[in-house]
Amino acid sequence: MSHFVTLRDVTRQWNGRGGVSGVSLDVAEGSFVSVLGPSGCGKSTLLRLISGLEQPARGAIGIAGREVTQLPASRRGLSMVFQSYALFPHLSVSENVLFGLKVRKVPRQARREKLDEALGMLGLQGLEARRPAELSGGQRQRVALARAVVSGHPLCLMDEPLSNLDAKLRHSVRRDIKALQRKLGLTVIYVTHDQTEAMSLSDRVVLMRDGRIEQADTPQVLYDAPASTFAAEFVGDPPMAMIDGAALGMAGSTVGVRPEHVSLVPPARADLTGLVREVEFLGAQTLVVVGHPAARGLVAATAGHAGWRAGQEVGLRIPERNRVLFDAQSGRAEKDPQQDYGADHRQTAPRDSRKARHPQPQSD
């Protein structure tokens, strides 16, 4: 696929702080790309720069082969869907959806056809005459999506469009968005702080940190092969555990492991032993949270119900093939680590101290 949106060394900050700095990115035509990251990482600023609502201090932006860096939003050939829906409260559903087409003086018959198609796609038939105040949150967001559909623009930017909806509605509208994108072949750039949205919707996820791109990859690569400890601990629920490599005989490294790769075994056969802090039964699986002085966020995911109790000693087996190694100083992933596991690197949490019997929560 060709590059439909390009950013080259784009920077926009305020007094040298916030915003984005030196961002370069290619977005393939017809792809769904999510921009993910914590609050204040620059993801919404990046979207506003692409849209033309903000101008970069440095760098270049291209859309569909055109240089658009200095063009206003109205001339960039894109649509936007916002968190706040941005509907006119005094206009009906039909009037809200068709507002942009009327401004562009699209003929009445063409407007009607586009309206019927959009309302049909999004299950809004019968609501044409209602005002936004008469709609549910999910219906209002669907109206905003319908307005983007009728615009006919091949690029759609979405800024936290589901954050005002409850969990059930978010799941439903998320499916609508993905189905719509596939049916129309839209190029979508979607800003979110919700990793579930990003991972389930996207062909590619752009993870941002402090105004820069930390990692841009497919959801699977981002999950299986995070480029840094930040990426490893931001993606995944629970996130990847971080273990001091010395505890596994790998000084100089930090070892990352996903909960599904941690097995509970008798202490005598374990790579590590620790004390159970919490047991979280979730139906299909149980999460066993384990405290160890050389680890943070150490969790084992087991099928069904696990019969462990807080305070028990437990052994953990961490297969070598499932360990992700990071440089202990930089936090970056080691691409070709020289691994020397030795014969036995089992590390045991102290058993005879008060702290061991009543472990304190460790920072995750």
NORURNOR-V902197 format. One record per backbone hydrogen bond with DSSP energy under -1.0 kcal/mol. CO is the residue of the C=O (numbers start at 0). NH is the residue of the N-H. E is the energy in kcal/mol with one decimal. If there is no record, write none. Layout:
BEGIN
co: (CO CO)
nh: (NH NH)
e: (E E)
END
This chain:
BEGIN
co: (1 3 4 5 6 7 9 10 10 11 13 16 19 22 24 26 26 27 30 31 31 32 33 34 35 37 40 41 42 43 44 45 46 47 47 47 57 59 60 61 62 65 67 71 72 78 80 81 83 87 91 92 93 97 98 99 100 101 106 107 108 109 110 111 112 113 114 115 116 117 118 123 126 127 129 130 131 135 136 137 138 139 140 141 142 143 144 145 148 153 154 155 156 157 159 161 165 166 167 168 169 170 171 172 173 174 175 176 177 178 179 180 180 186 187 188 189 190 193 194 195 196 197 203 204 205 206 206 208 210 211 214 216 217 218 219 220 226 227 228 229 230 231 240 241 242 243 244 244 245 249 251 252 253 254 255 256 257 258 258 262 264 265 266 270 271 272 273 274 275 277 279 281 283 284 285 286 287 288 288 290 291 293 295 297 299 301 308 311 313 314 315 315 316 318 319 323 324 325 326 330 331 336 346 352 353)
nh: (28 63 26 61 24 59 22 56 57 19 16 13 11 9 6 3 4 30 187 202 203 189 205 191 207 40 210 45 46 47 48 49 50 51 52 53 10 7 67 5 65 62 70 74 75 156 158 84 85 90 95 96 97 101 102 103 105 104 110 111 112 113 114 115 116 117 118 119 120 121 123 126 129 93 92 133 134 139 140 141 142 143 144 145 146 147 148 149 151 186 78 188 80 190 162 164 169 170 171 172 173 174 175 176 177 178 179 180 181 182 183 184 185 155 32 157 34 159 197 198 199 200 201 33 216 35 213 214 211 20 208 206 204 221 222 223 224 332 231 232 233 234 239 256 295 254 246 247 249 248 252 327 244 325 242 323 240 260 261 300 316 314 268 269 346 315 348 313 290 310 288 286 283 303 281 301 279 299 276 277 274 294 243 241 289 287 285 311 275 273 264 270 271 262 321 322 255 333 253 330 228 326 338 272 356 357)
e: (-2.9 -3.3 -2.8 -2.7 -1.9 -1.7 -2.5 -2.7 -1.4 -1.8 -1.4 -2.7 -2.5 -3.0 -2.7 -3.1 -1.8 -1.6 -2.4 -3.0 -1.5 -2.9 -3.5 -2.4 -3.1 -1.6 -2.1 -2.2 -1.6 -2.3 -2.0 -2.0 -2.3 -1.4 -1.4 -1.7 -2.5 -2.5 -2.6 -2.4 -1.9 -2.1 -1.7 -1.7 -1.7 -2.9 -2.6 -1.1 -1.7 -1.4 -2.6 -2.5 -2.3 -2.3 -2.1 -1.8 -2.6 -1.5 -2.2 -2.3 -2.1 -2.2 -2.5 -2.6 -2.1 -2.5 -2.9 -2.0 -2.2 -1.7 -2.7 -1.9 -1.5 -2.2 -1.7 -2.0 -1.9 -2.5 -2.1 -1.8 -2.0 -2.0 -2.0 -2.6 -2.3 -1.5 -2.2 -2.4 -1.3 -2.9 -2.2 -2.0 -2.5 -3.4 -1.1 -1.9 -2.8 -1.9 -1.8 -3.1 -2.2 -1.5 -1.6 -2.6 -2.1 -2.5 -2.5 -2.5 -2.2 -2.5 -2.3 -1.2 -1.3 -2.7 -3.1 -2.7 -2.9 -2.2 -2.1 -2.9 -2.1 -2.1 -1.6 -2.2 -2.0 -2.8 -2.8 -1.5 -1.6 -2.7 -2.8 -3.2 -3.5 -2.6 -1.9 -3.2 -3.0 -2.6 -2.4 -2.2 -1.6 -2.0 -1.8 -1.5 -2.4 -3.1 -1.9 -1.8 -3.3 -1.4 -1.6 -2.2 -2.3 -2.6 -2.6 -2.7 -2.7 -1.9 -1.5 -2.0 -2.7 -1.3 -2.2 -1.4 -1.2 -3.1 -1.2 -2.6 -3.1 -3.4 -2.5 -2.8 -1.2 -2.7 -2.7 -2.7 -3.1 -2.3 -3.4 -1.3 -1.8 -1.9 -3.2 -2.2 -2.8 -2.9 -2.9 -2.0 -2.9 -2.4 -2.2 -2.6 -1.8 -2.3 -1.3 -1.4 -3.6 -2.9 -2.8 -2.2 -2.0 -3.1 -1.1 -2.4 -1.7 -1.8)
END
